[in-house]
Amino acid sequence: GDGSNVRDWLYVEDHCKAIDLVVHKGAAGEVYNVGGHNEKTNLEIVKLTIATIHRLMKEKPEYRKVLKRKGKNANGEISIDWINEDLITFVKDRLGHDLRYAIDPAKITKALGWYPETTFETGIVKTIEWYLNNQSWVEDITSGDL
């Protein structure tokens, strides 16, 4: 696709808190939609992810050790110049792919007072940092050995 598909993004801890709230305070048999009020296109997410990884690796050079490419820059550091939007590859969209997933969390907000606590921007940074700090887990999962 062209990356224009829209999804509603929610930080995992906010999602877990919403589930816990529904389990402990929700009405039996009721359905509560949990959404983040963060509709973004897939392309926006990819661009933000690339920019965030680049920024974090610039601010914290120790993260560069996870890179498979180990080319050096003029300062002798592992280069991160290649971490940019040139990495994006567009592929054919799957048949029947939904253009937009929209979640209306008004009911859980009104009935239980729930609202996401983590901004989208903070959540994406925390998520990327988690993956950078847990590379052995990432390698185990992506290797297919588990």
C-alpha positions as CSV (number, residue, x, y, z in Angstrom):
1,G,0.0,0.0,0.0
2,D,0.9,3.6,0.1
3,G,0.9,3.9,3.9
4,S,-2.3,5.8,4.1
5,N,-4.1,3.2,6.2
6,V,-5.1,4.7,9.6
7,R,-4.9,3.0,12.9
8,D,-5.6,4.1,16.5
9,W,-2.5,3.8,18.6
10,L,-2.5,3.1,22.4
11,Y,0.5,2.5,24.7
12,V,0.6,-1.0,26.1
13,E,0.5,0.1,29.8
14,D,-2.6,2.2,29.1
15,H,-4.3,-0.8,27.5
16,C,-3.4,-3.0,30.4
17,K,-4.8,-0.5,32.9
18,A,-8.0,-0.3,30.9
19,I,-8.4,-4.1,30.9
20,D,-7.7,-4.2,34.6
21,L,-10.3,-1.4,35.2
22,V,-12.9,-3.3,33.2
23,V,-12.2,-6.5,35.0
24,H,-12.5,-5.0,38.4
25,K,-15.1,-2.2,38.0
26,G,-16.8,-2.8,34.7
27,A,-20.4,-4.0,34.5
28,A,-20.7,-7.8,33.8
29,G,-21.7,-8.4,30.2
30,E,-20.9,-4.9,29.0
31,V,-18.5,-4.2,26.1
32,Y,-16.0,-1.4,26.5
33,N,-13.9,-0.2,23.5
34,V,-10.4,0.9,24.4
35,G,-8.8,3.4,22.1
36,G,-6.0,5.9,22.3
37,H,-7.4,9.0,20.6
38,N,-4.3,8.7,18.4
39,E,-5.3,8.0,14.8
40,K,-2.2,8.0,12.6
41,T,-1.4,6.7,9.2
42,N,1.0,3.7,8.9
43,L,3.4,5.9,7.0
44,E,3.4,8.5,9.8
45,I,4.2,5.7,12.3
46,V,7.1,4.4,10.1
47,K,8.6,7.9,9.6
48,L,8.3,8.7,13.3
49,T,9.8,5.3,14.3
50,I,12.8,5.9,12.0
51,A,13.3,9.5,13.2
52,T,13.0,8.3,16.9
53,I,15.5,5.5,16.4
54,H,17.9,7.9,14.7
55,R,17.5,10.5,17.5
56,L,17.9,7.9,20.3
57,M,21.0,6.5,18.8
58,K,22.5,10.0,18.4
59,E,21.7,10.8,22.0
60,K,22.7,7.4,23.4
61,P,25.5,6.0,21.3
62,E,25.5,2.8,23.4
63,Y,22.3,1.8,21.5
64,R,24.3,1.5,18.3
65,K,25.7,-1.8,19.5
66,V,22.4,-3.5,18.4
67,L,22.9,-2.5,14.8
68,K,23.8,-5.1,12.2
69,R,25.5,-2.5,10.1
70,K,28.7,-1.5,11.8
71,G,30.2,1.0,9.4
72,K,32.1,3.8,11.0
73,N,31.6,7.6,10.5
74,A,34.4,10.2,10.4
75,N,34.5,10.3,14.2
76,G,35.1,6.5,14.4
77,E,31.6,5.9,15.8
78,I,29.2,3.3,14.4
79,S,27.4,5.3,11.6
80,I,23.7,5.9,11.9
81,D,23.5,8.1,8.7
82,W,21.7,5.3,6.9
83,I,18.8,5.3,9.4
84,N,16.5,7.5,7.4
85,E,13.3,7.4,5.3
86,D,15.2,5.8,2.4
87,L,14.7,2.5,4.4
88,I,11.0,2.6,3.6
89,T,9.8,0.1,1.0
90,F,6.2,0.2,-0.2
91,V,4.7,-3.1,-1.0
92,K,1.4,-4.2,-2.6
93,D,-1.5,-3.9,-0.2
94,R,-3.2,-7.1,0.8
95,L,-6.7,-7.7,-0.7
96,G,-9.5,-6.3,1.5
97,H,-7.1,-4.4,3.7
98,D,-9.1,-1.9,5.9
99,L,-8.3,1.7,5.2
100,R,-9.1,2.8,8.8
101,Y,-9.7,1.3,12.2
102,A,-11.5,3.7,14.4
103,I,-12.1,3.1,18.1
104,D,-14.5,5.1,20.1
105,P,-13.6,4.8,23.8
106,A,-16.4,7.2,24.9
107,K,-18.2,4.5,26.9
108,I,-15.2,3.4,29.0
109,T,-14.4,7.1,29.6
110,K,-17.9,8.0,30.7
111,A,-18.7,4.8,32.6
112,L,-15.3,4.1,34.3
113,G,-13.4,7.4,34.0
114,W,-10.6,5.7,31.9
115,Y,-8.5,7.8,29.6
116,P,-5.0,7.0,28.2
117,E,-2.3,8.5,30.4
118,T,0.6,8.2,28.0
119,T,0.9,10.5,25.1
120,F,1.5,8.9,21.7
121,E,4.9,10.6,21.4
122,T,6.0,9.3,24.9
123,G,4.7,5.9,24.2
124,I,6.6,5.4,21.0
125,V,9.8,6.5,22.6
126,K,9.3,4.1,25.6
127,T,8.4,1.2,23.2
128,I,11.5,1.8,21.0
129,E,13.7,2.1,24.1
130,W,12.3,-1.2,25.4
131,Y,13.2,-3.0,22.2
132,L,16.7,-1.5,22.2
133,N,17.2,-2.5,25.8
134,N,15.9,-6.1,25.3
135,Q,17.8,-7.2,22.2
136,S,18.3,-10.8,23.5
137,W,14.5,-11.2,23.6
138,V,14.2,-9.6,20.2
139,E,16.8,-12.0,18.8
140,D,15.1,-15.0,20.4
141,I,11.7,-14.1,19.0
142,T,13.0,-13.2,15.5
143,S,15.2,-16.3,15.2
144,G,12.3,-18.6,15.2
145,D,13.9,-20.8,17.9
146,L,11.2,-20.1,20.5
